[in-house]
Amino acid sequence: MDTLEECLRQVYDPELGINIVDLGLVYGINAQDGHVQVRMTLTTPGCPMHDMITSGVERALKELPEVQSVQVDIIWQPAWSPAQMSDSAKQQLGYI
């Protein structure tokens, strides 16, 4: 699971320039028999980068030889807030 999360750190929100893990957008990763399901959100509903980010998740995970398929489920509850960001992301965006 750590390898999958590290892989997702390669996927950046292009508007903020911070990876989706540090932004707190990834709510869960489930892997079984080469099939990976990612439950995540976006910073706002209707995010114009929706397709770019979800495609980035699929691409990044499919680089791993053990991953056969990727399903990305975008969920809106709980809603994302800046409180979910890592301290590193908060520092980069001037929250701390």
C-alpha positions in Angstrom: 0.0 0.0 0.0 2.9 2.4 0.8 4.2 1.8 -2.8 0.8 2.8 -4.2 0.6 5.9 -2.1 4.2 6.9 -3.0 3.3 6.4 -6.7 0.4 8.8 -6.3 2.8 11.5 -5.0 3.8 11.8 -8.7 0.3 13.2 -9.5 0.0 16.9 -9.0 -2.9 19.3 -9.0 -1.7 21.5 -11.9 -3.4 24.6 -10.4 -1.7 24.3 -7.0 1.5 22.5 -7.9 1.2 20.1 -5.0 0.7 16.3 -5.2 -2.7 14.8 -4.5 -1.5 12.9 -1.5 -0.2 16.0 0.3 -3.3 17.9 -0.6 -5.3 15.3 1.2 -7.4 14.4 -1.9 -6.8 10.6 -1.6 -9.3 9.1 0.9 -8.4 5.4 0.3 -6.5 2.9 -1.8 -7.7 -0.7 -2.1 -5.6 -3.2 -4.0 -6.4 -6.8 -4.6 -5.0 -9.2 -7.2 -3.5 -6.5 -9.4 -6.7 -4.4 -9.3 -6.5 -1.0 -7.6 -9.4 1.2 -6.5 -8.6 4.8 -5.5 -11.3 6.8 -3.6 -10.5 10.4 -3.8 -12.0 13.9 -4.1 -11.0 17.1 -5.8 -10.6 20.6 -4.2 -13.9 21.7 -5.7 -16.9 20.1 -7.5 -16.6 20.9 -11.2 -12.8 21.2 -11.0 -11.6 21.9 -14.5 -8.6 19.6 -13.9 -10.8 16.5 -13.1 -9.9 14.5 -16.2 -6.2 15.5 -16.0 -5.9 14.4 -12.4 -7.8 11.1 -12.7 -5.8 10.2 -15.8 -2.7 11.0 -13.9 -3.7 8.6 -11.1 -4.4 5.8 -13.7 -1.1 6.4 -15.5 1.0 6.6 -12.4 -0.3 3.4 -10.9 -0.2 1.5 -14.2 3.5 2.1 -14.3 3.8 -0.5 -11.5 4.3 -4.0 -12.9 1.9 -5.5 -10.4 -1.0 -3.3 -11.3 -3.3 -4.6 -14.0 -6.2 -2.2 -13.7 -7.1 1.1 -11.9 -10.5 2.4 -11.0 -10.7 6.0 -9.7 -13.9 6.9 -7.8 -14.4 10.6 -7.2 -16.5 11.2 -4.1 -17.7 14.4 -2.5 -18.3 13.4 1.1 -16.6 14.2 3.2 -15.9 17.5 1.4 -12.3 18.5 1.0 -10.9 21.3 3.1 -7.5 22.8 3.5 -7.3 21.1 7.0 -6.7 17.8 5.2 -3.4 19.0 3.7 -0.1 17.8 5.0 2.0 20.3 6.9 4.3 20.5 3.9 1.4 21.4 1.6 0.1 24.0 4.1 3.6 25.5 4.3 3.9 25.7 0.5 0.5 27.4 0.2 1.2 29.8 3.1 -1.3 28.3 5.6 1.5 27.9 8.2 
